[in-house]
Amino acid sequence: MVMFIPPPCTRSSSIHATSPPGFPPSKRAVDSLRPNIRIQGTNYVPGSKGDLFIKSVQRVILPTGPHTEPVTIENCPAGSNIYLVGIDQFLLKSGTLTSSDTAYNIKAMKFSVLPVVQIAVNVRKPADLPKLVEGLRRLSKSDQCVQTWIAESGEHMVAGAGEMHLDICLTELENSYARVPLKRSKPVVGYRETVQAEWSMAARSKTPNKSIHLYVKARPIHERLVNAIEAGKIAARDDYKARAHILANDYGWDATEARRIWCFGPNTSGPNLLVDVTQGVQYVNEIKDSCIAAFQWATKEGVCVEENVRGVRFDIFNVTVVPACRRVCHAAALLADPGLQEPIYLVDIRCPQSDRNSVSTFLNKRRGRVFSEEQRSGTSIVTVKAYIPVTESFGFSRDLKSDTYGQAVTQMVFDHWNTMPGSPLERGSELEALVRSIRVRKGLKPDIPHLDTYYDEL
């Protein structure tokens, strides 16, 4: 684990495992790590024992370069980067190290980029698989923007902020962390499922014994509210009365319905909401946990391509158990004009005025849209800002540099999600073809399940 020891500003003895320059732990930080220390993970709550470990650091090491042996030290001056040996298994990506029993967690870093590009990796020799697993664990800890997981197909997936970022990470994985030859798949883009309209009729599903029926409507959530949820401004942990007040005053929600949000999803924090709008139904709270579990499942794997759902509100009018609740959420999504959202990059291109036409041609070929163009005063350099779908960005910088003989400089960063035009239910449309290709890649049947699969007649 790597830690930064900033210059002393206070007498605090708390240190963040990924603390940026300028944060104020004391210069006695290394000395305070010698006895048993408290290792507080990002989910630690003061006063509890969850995500808390009391361990000792085995060694403190001063890095001396990539090709030389690190030096074990007893103390170090403020302003140094050091390695801590023996505690990495207790932290996933970052945490707080402290010798105080009353210290609060230092706030974890947040990033403006999302891991929207994915690549599957595998070893060339089956015997090297344990090294790959360990290498992925180390890679995930070394870069907070990287996500790694095992897909249902058994593939090891790595997600990063972009094509270049992933290429750097996988090179590090192959040469430094796993140290085995790897096979890489072509990069793919993660999409989000959504709905585009509210259907007048509620979806209906029933339990196998047909004794309980569940009615649910799906409707889109305003993009401003979705962004607020994703930014953490509105969250499941907030006081429900204060949250309802904000939703009613700032987003036009009914005050009563705003108080009856059951959960956020997926993963209890996503930008989808399950709302109880039942009237006079008895024993609703007794099946609440089952419906929440089904909602998390339904928003984790959407009905079209089993991608995460984004920006959908599900209003529940009746109650039932998990399987029927998931089915009725999918039925409600199919009734509410389902769609896909694709990630969009903000592209900043700097080039001479003479290459402006080449830039426009490249952007048009890749579904890009220019929204700003500015010439730097006193020069012939033009700054072009545009939006381009992430799926169209692969090779963009390389090809543009080649065409302009290295004169064009490109920077890309994730900016927003955009709902793709068309309907995946329309035969022969481009969106339907994309949905079929994603479903085939995931090992699903090419066609989206018919409404009758989830919708039950009385």
C-alpha positions as CSV (number, residue, x, y, z in Angstrom):
1,M,0.0,0.0,0.0
2,V,1.3,3.5,-0.8
3,M,0.8,6.4,1.5
4,F,1.8,10.1,1.3
5,I,3.2,11.9,4.4
6,P,2.3,15.6,3.9
7,P,4.0,18.5,5.7
8,P,2.9,19.0,9.3
9,C,0.0,21.4,9.9
10,T,-1.8,19.9,13.0
11,R,-1.2,17.4,15.7
12,S,-3.5,14.9,14.2
13,S,-2.2,11.3,13.9
14,S,-4.7,10.1,11.3
15,I,-3.4,9.3,7.8
16,H,-5.3,8.5,4.6
17,A,-4.0,5.6,2.5
18,T,-4.4,7.7,-0.6
19,S,-4.1,11.2,0.9
20,P,-3.3,13.9,-1.6
21,P,-0.6,16.6,-1.0
22,G,-1.6,19.2,1.4
23,F,-3.5,17.0,3.9
24,P,-2.4,17.5,7.5
25,P,-1.1,14.4,9.3
26,S,1.9,15.1,11.5
27,K,5.5,14.3,10.8
28,R,5.4,11.7,13.6
29,A,3.1,9.6,11.3
30,V,5.7,6.9,10.6
31,D,6.5,6.5,14.3
32,S,2.7,6.2,15.1
33,L,2.4,3.2,12.8
34,R,4.8,1.1,14.8
35,P,2.4,-0.3,17.4
36,N,-1.0,-1.7,16.6
37,I,-3.0,0.8,14.5
38,R,-6.6,1.1,13.6
39,I,-7.4,0.4,9.9
40,Q,-10.7,2.0,9.1
41,G,-12.3,1.0,5.7
42,T,-14.5,3.3,3.7
43,N,-17.7,1.7,5.3
44,Y,-16.5,2.2,8.9
45,V,-19.0,3.9,11.2
46,P,-17.6,5.6,14.3
47,G,-18.4,3.5,17.4
48,S,-19.0,0.3,15.5
49,K,-16.7,-2.6,14.7
50,G,-17.7,-3.1,11.1
51,D,-14.9,-2.5,8.5
52,L,-12.4,-1.9,11.4
53,F,-9.1,-3.8,11.9
54,I,-6.4,-3.3,14.5
55,K,-3.1,-4.5,13.1
56,S,0.5,-3.6,13.0
57,V,2.6,-2.5,10.1
58,Q,5.4,-5.0,9.4
59,R,7.7,-2.6,7.5
60,V,7.9,1.0,6.3
61,I,9.6,1.3,2.9
62,L,10.9,4.3,1.0
63,P,10.5,3.8,-2.8
64,T,13.7,4.6,-4.8
65,G,12.6,4.0,-8.4
66,P,11.1,1.3,-10.6
67,H,14.3,-0.5,-11.2
68,T,16.0,-0.4,-7.8
69,E,15.3,-2.1,-4.5
70,P,13.2,-0.1,-2.0
71,V,14.8,0.8,1.3
72,T,13.4,-0.1,4.7
73,I,13.4,3.0,7.0
74,E,12.7,3.7,10.6
75,N,11.4,7.3,10.0
76,C,11.0,9.7,7.1
77,P,10.6,13.4,6.6
78,A,7.3,15.0,5.9
79,G,6.4,15.2,2.2
80,S,7.5,11.7,1.4
81,N,5.7,8.8,-0.4
82,I,6.2,5.6,1.5
83,Y,5.1,1.9,1.2
84,L,3.4,0.1,4.1
85,V,3.9,-3.6,4.3
86,G,1.5,-6.1,5.9
87,I,-1.9,-4.3,5.8
88,D,-3.0,-4.4,2.2
89,Q,-5.4,-7.3,2.7
90,F,-7.5,-5.2,5.0
91,L,-8.2,-2.4,2.5
92,L,-9.9,-2.6,-0.9
93,K,-8.9,0.7,-2.5
94,S,-8.4,3.3,0.2
95,G,-9.0,3.8,3.9
96,T,-7.9,5.7,7.1
97,L,-5.0,4.7,9.3
98,T,-5.0,6.1,12.8
99,S,-3.8,5.6,16.4
100,S,-6.8,7.4,17.9
101,D,-9.8,5.5,19.1
102,T,-12.1,8.5,18.3
103,A,-10.9,9.4,14.8
104,Y,-13.4,9.8,12.0
105,N,-12.7,8.6,8.5
106,I,-11.0,10.9,6.0
107,K,-13.4,11.4,3.1
108,A,-12.6,9.0,0.2
109,M,-11.7,10.5,-3.1
110,K,-14.3,10.9,-5.8
111,F,-13.6,11.0,-9.5
112,S,-15.3,12.8,-12.4
113,V,-14.8,9.9,-14.8
114,L,-16.6,6.6,-14.9
115,P,-15.3,3.1,-16.0
116,V,-17.4,2.9,-19.2
117,V,-15.1,0.8,-21.4
118,Q,-14.7,-2.9,-20.7
119,I,-12.2,-5.6,-21.8
120,A,-12.2,-9.3,-21.0
121,V,-8.8,-10.8,-20.1
122,N,-7.6,-14.3,-19.8
123,V,-4.4,-16.2,-19.5
124,R,-2.8,-18.1,-22.3
125,K,-1.9,-21.0,-20.0
126,P,-4.5,-22.3,-17.5
127,A,-1.8,-22.8,-14.9
128,D,-1.3,-19.0,-14.7
129,L,-4.9,-18.3,-13.7
130,P,-4.1,-17.8,-9.9
131,K,-1.5,-15.2,-10.9
132,L,-4.1,-13.4,-13.0
133,V,-6.6,-13.3,-10.1
134,E,-3.9,-11.9,-7.8
135,G,-2.8,-9.4,-10.4
136,L,-6.3,-8.1,-10.9
137,R,-6.6,-7.6,-7.2
138,R,-3.5,-5.6,-7.1
139,L,-4.5,-3.6,-10.2
140,S,-7.9,-2.7,-8.6
141,K,-6.1,-1.4,-5.5
142,S,-3.5,0.6,-7.5
143,D,-6.0,2.5,-9.6
144,Q,-9.2,3.8,-8.0
145,C,-10.9,4.3,-11.3
146,V,-10.5,0.6,-12.4
147,Q,-13.2,-2.0,-11.7
148,T,-12.7,-5.7,-12.0
149,W,-15.2,-8.5,-11.7
150,I,-16.0,-12.0,-13.0
151,A,-18.9,-12.0,-15.6
152,E,-21.5,-14.7,-15.5
153,S,-19.8,-16.3,-18.5
154,G,-16.7,-16.8,-16.3
155,E,-14.6,-14.1,-18.0
156,H,-12.5,-11.8,-16.0
157,M,-13.6,-8.2,-16.9
158,V,-11.6,-5.0,-16.5
159,A,-13.4,-1.6,-16.9
160,G,-11.6,1.7,-17.2
161,A,-12.2,5.4,-18.2
162,G,-11.2,4.9,-21.8
163,E,-9.3,3.0,-24.4
164,M,-5.9,4.5,-23.5
165,H,-6.5,4.2,-19.8
166,L,-7.4,0.5,-20.2
167,D,-4.3,-0.1,-22.4
168,I,-2.0,1.3,-19.7
169,C,-3.7,-0.7,-17.0
170,L,-3.6,-4.0,-18.9
171,T,0.1,-3.4,-19.8
172,E,0.8,-2.9,-16.0
173,L,-1.2,-6.0,-15.3
174,E,0.7,-8.1,-17.7
175,N,4.2,-6.8,-16.9
176,S,4.0,-5.9,-13.2
177,Y,1.1,-7.3,-11.3
178,A,0.3,-10.7,-12.8
179,R,3.5,-11.1,-14.8
180,V,2.0,-13.7,-17.2
181,P,1.1,-13.4,-20.9
182,L,-2.6,-12.4,-21.3
183,K,-5.2,-12.6,-24.0
184,R,-7.5,-9.5,-24.5
185,S,-10.9,-9.2,-26.0
186,K,-12.0,-6.3,-28.1
187,P,-13.1,-3.3,-25.9
188,V,-16.9,-3.1,-25.4
189,V,-19.0,-0.3,-24.0
190,G,-21.4,-0.6,-21.1
191,Y,-24.9,0.7,-21.7
192,R,-27.8,1.7,-19.4
193,E,-31.4,0.7,-19.9
194,T,-34.2,3.2,-19.4
195,V,-37.8,4.0,-20.3
196,Q,-38.9,7.0,-22.4
197,A,-42.6,7.4,-21.5
198,E,-45.2,6.4,-19.0
199,W,-47.8,3.9,-20.2
200,S,-51.4,4.5,-19.2
201,M,-51.9,0.9,-18.1
202,A,-50.1,-0.7,-15.2
203,A,-48.2,-3.9,-15.7
204,R,-49.6,-7.0,-13.9
205,S,-48.0,-10.2,-12.7
206,K,-49.2,-12.9,-10.3
207,T,-47.8,-15.5,-8.1
208,P,-47.6,-19.2,-9.2
209,N,-50.7,-20.1,-7.2
210,K,-52.5,-17.1,-8.7
211,S,-53.6,-15.8,-5.3
212,I,-51.7,-12.5,-5.3
213,H,-51.5,-10.0,-8.1
214,L,-49.0,-7.2,-8.4
215,Y,-49.6,-3.9,-10.3
216,V,-46.6,-1.7,-11.2
217,K,-46.1,1.3,-13.4
218,A,-42.7,2.5,-14.8
219,R,-42.0,6.1,-15.6
220,P,-38.9,8.1,-16.5
221,I,-37.2,10.2,-13.8
222,H,-36.1,13.7,-14.8
223,E,-32.4,13.8,-15.8
224,R,-31.8,16.6,-13.2
225,L,-32.9,14.3,-10.4
226,V,-30.9,11.3,-11.8
227,N,-27.8,13.4,-11.9
228,A,-28.4,14.5,-8.3
229,I,-28.7,10.9,-7.1
230,E,-25.6,9.9,-9.0
231,A,-23.7,12.8,-7.4
232,G,-24.8,11.8,-3.9
233,K,-26.9,14.9,-3.3
234,I,-30.0,12.7,-2.8
235,A,-29.3,9.3,-1.3
236,A,-31.0,6.4,0.5
237,R,-29.2,7.2,3.8
238,D,-30.8,10.7,4.0
239,D,-33.5,11.5,6.4
240,Y,-36.7,10.6,4.6
241,K,-38.6,13.7,5.7
242,A,-35.8,16.0,4.6
243,R,-35.4,14.1,1.3
244,A,-39.2,14.3,0.7
245,H,-39.1,18.1,1.3
246,I,-36.3,18.5,-1.4
247,L,-38.1,16.2,-3.9
248,A,-41.4,18.1,-3.4
249,N,-39.9,21.6,-3.6
250,D,-37.1,21.2,-6.1
251,Y,-38.4,18.3,-8.4
252,G,-42.1,18.6,-8.3
253,W,-42.9,15.3,-6.5
254,D,-46.1,14.7,-4.6
255,A,-45.1,15.1,-0.9
256,T,-46.8,11.9,0.2
257,E,-45.2,9.8,-2.5
258,A,-41.8,11.3,-1.8
259,R,-42.1,10.0,1.8
260,R,-42.9,6.5,0.6
261,I,-39.8,5.7,-1.4
262,W,-38.9,2.1,-0.5
263,C,-35.4,2.0,-1.9
264,F,-32.9,3.1,-4.5
265,G,-31.4,0.6,-7.0
266,P,-29.4,-1.1,-8.1
267,N,-27.0,-1.7,-5.2
268,T,-29.3,0.4,-2.9
269,S,-27.7,3.6,-4.3
270,G,-28.5,3.7,-8.0
271,P,-30.6,6.3,-9.9
272,N,-33.8,4.2,-9.9
273,L,-36.6,4.4,-7.3
274,L,-39.2,2.0,-6.0
275,V,-42.2,3.9,-4.6
276,D,-45.1,2.6,-2.6
277,V,-48.3,4.2,-3.9
278,T,-50.7,1.6,-2.6
279,Q,-54.0,2.8,-1.1
280,G,-55.6,0.8,1.8
281,V,-53.6,-2.4,1.1
282,Q,-53.0,-4.3,4.3
283,Y,-49.7,-6.0,5.4
284,V,-47.6,-4.1,2.8
285,N,-44.6,-3.8,5.1
286,E,-44.5,-7.5,5.6
287,I,-43.5,-8.1,2.0
288,K,-41.5,-5.0,1.6
289,D,-38.1,-6.8,1.9
290,S,-39.1,-9.3,-0.8
291,C,-40.1,-6.5,-3.2
292,I,-36.9,-4.6,-2.5
293,A,-34.8,-7.6,-3.3
294,A,-36.7,-8.1,-6.5
295,F,-36.3,-4.5,-7.5
296,Q,-32.6,-4.6,-6.9
297,W,-32.5,-7.7,-9.2
298,A,-34.6,-6.1,-11.9
299,T,-32.6,-2.8,-12.0
300,K,-29.3,-4.7,-11.9
301,E,-30.3,-6.7,-15.0
302,G,-32.7,-4.9,-17.2
303,V,-35.2,-6.5,-19.5
304,C,-33.6,-5.6,-22.9
305,V,-29.9,-6.6,-22.6
306,E,-29.5,-7.3,-18.8
307,E,-27.5,-4.0,-18.3
308,N,-28.0,-1.7,-15.3
309,V,-31.2,0.3,-15.4
310,R,-30.9,4.2,-15.1
311,G,-33.5,6.9,-14.4
312,V,-36.6,4.8,-13.9
313,R,-39.3,5.1,-11.2
314,F,-41.4,2.1,-10.4
315,D,-44.7,2.7,-8.7
316,I,-46.0,-0.3,-6.9
317,F,-49.8,-0.6,-6.5
318,N,-50.0,-4.0,-4.8
319,V,-47.8,-6.7,-3.2
320,T,-46.3,-10.1,-3.8
321,V,-43.1,-12.2,-3.5
322,V,-39.7,-11.9,-5.3
323,P,-40.2,-13.8,-8.6
324,A,-43.5,-12.1,-9.5
325,C,-42.2,-8.6,-8.4
326,R,-39.2,-8.9,-10.8
327,R,-41.4,-10.1,-13.6
328,V,-43.8,-7.2,-13.2
329,C,-40.9,-4.6,-13.1
330,H,-39.8,-6.0,-16.4
331,A,-43.3,-5.9,-17.8
332,A,-43.7,-2.3,-16.7
333,A,-40.4,-1.4,-18.4
334,L,-41.6,-3.0,-21.7
335,L,-44.9,-1.1,-21.5
336,A,-43.1,2.2,-20.9
337,D,-41.3,2.4,-24.2
338,P,-37.9,0.9,-23.2
339,G,-34.7,2.4,-24.5
340,L,-30.9,2.3,-24.2
341,Q,-28.6,5.0,-22.9
342,E,-25.0,5.2,-24.2
343,P,-22.1,6.9,-22.5
344,I,-20.9,10.1,-24.1
345,Y,-17.4,11.6,-24.1
346,L,-16.6,15.3,-24.0
347,V,-13.8,15.7,-26.6
348,D,-11.4,18.6,-26.5
349,I,-9.4,18.9,-29.8
350,R,-6.6,21.5,-30.4
351,C,-5.4,21.8,-34.0
352,P,-4.2,24.3,-36.5
353,Q,-7.0,26.2,-38.5
354,S,-5.8,24.3,-41.6
355,D,-6.9,21.0,-40.1
356,R,-10.3,22.1,-39.0
357,N,-12.1,20.4,-41.9
358,S,-10.3,17.1,-41.1
359,V,-11.5,17.3,-37.5
360,S,-15.1,17.9,-38.6
361,T,-15.0,15.0,-41.0
362,F,-13.7,12.6,-38.4
363,L,-16.4,13.7,-35.9
364,N,-19.2,13.4,-38.4
365,K,-18.1,9.9,-39.3
366,R,-18.3,8.9,-35.6
367,R,-21.6,10.5,-34.7
368,G,-19.9,13.4,-33.1
369,R,-21.5,16.8,-32.4
370,V,-19.5,20.0,-32.2
371,F,-20.9,22.5,-29.7
372,S,-18.0,24.9,-29.3
373,E,-15.2,26.3,-31.5
374,E,-12.7,28.9,-30.4
375,Q,-9.5,30.3,-32.0
376,R,-6.8,31.2,-29.6
377,S,-5.9,34.9,-29.8
378,G,-2.9,35.7,-31.8
379,T,-2.4,32.1,-33.1
380,S,-3.8,29.8,-35.7
381,I,-4.7,27.2,-33.1
382,V,-8.3,26.3,-32.9
383,T,-10.0,24.5,-29.9
384,V,-12.9,22.4,-30.8
385,K,-15.2,20.9,-28.2
386,A,-17.6,18.1,-29.2
387,Y,-19.6,15.2,-27.9
388,I,-18.8,11.7,-29.2
389,P,-20.3,8.3,-28.2
390,V,-17.8,6.2,-26.3
391,T,-18.4,3.3,-28.6
392,E,-17.2,5.5,-31.6
393,S,-14.1,6.7,-29.8
394,F,-11.9,3.6,-30.2
395,G,-9.0,4.6,-32.4
396,F,-10.2,8.2,-32.8
397,S,-7.1,9.9,-31.4
398,R,-4.8,7.6,-33.3
399,D,-6.5,8.1,-36.6
400,L,-6.9,11.9,-36.2
401,K,-3.2,12.3,-35.4
402,S,-2.3,10.2,-38.4
403,D,-4.5,12.3,-40.7
404,T,-3.2,15.6,-39.3
405,Y,0.5,14.5,-39.1
406,G,0.4,14.8,-35.3
407,Q,-0.9,18.3,-35.3
408,A,-4.2,17.6,-33.5
409,V,-4.1,16.9,-29.8
410,T,-7.2,15.2,-28.3
411,Q,-8.4,14.8,-24.7
412,M,-11.5,12.8,-23.8
413,V,-13.5,12.6,-20.5
414,F,-16.8,11.0,-19.7
415,D,-19.6,13.7,-19.7
416,H,-23.1,12.2,-19.6
417,W,-25.5,9.4,-20.7
418,N,-27.6,9.9,-23.8
419,T,-30.8,8.1,-24.7
420,M,-30.3,6.5,-28.1
421,P,-33.0,7.3,-30.7
422,G,-35.5,4.6,-31.7
423,S,-37.0,1.7,-29.9
424,P,-35.4,-1.7,-29.3
425,L,-38.8,-3.3,-29.9
426,E,-39.0,-1.9,-33.5
427,R,-38.1,-4.7,-35.9
428,G,-35.3,-3.7,-38.3
429,S,-34.2,-0.6,-36.4
430,E,-30.5,0.1,-35.6
431,L,-31.3,0.0,-31.9
432,E,-32.9,-3.4,-32.3
433,A,-29.8,-4.7,-34.1
434,L,-27.6,-3.3,-31.3
435,V,-29.7,-5.0,-28.6
436,R,-29.6,-8.3,-30.5
437,S,-25.8,-8.1,-30.7
438,I,-25.4,-7.4,-27.0
439,R,-27.8,-10.2,-26.1
440,V,-25.9,-12.7,-28.3
441,R,-22.6,-11.5,-26.7
442,K,-24.0,-12.2,-23.3
443,G,-25.2,-15.7,-24.3
444,L,-28.9,-14.7,-24.2
445,K,-31.6,-15.4,-26.8
446,P,-31.3,-12.7,-29.6
447,D,-34.9,-11.4,-29.2
448,I,-36.1,-9.4,-26.2
449,P,-38.7,-11.5,-24.3
450,H,-42.2,-10.8,-25.4
451,L,-44.5,-8.9,-23.0
452,D,-46.6,-12.0,-22.4
453,T,-43.5,-13.5,-20.7
454,Y,-43.9,-11.1,-17.8
455,Y,-47.5,-9.7,-18.1
456,D,-50.2,-11.9,-16.7
457,E,-53.8,-11.6,-17.8
458,L,-56.6,-11.9,-15.1
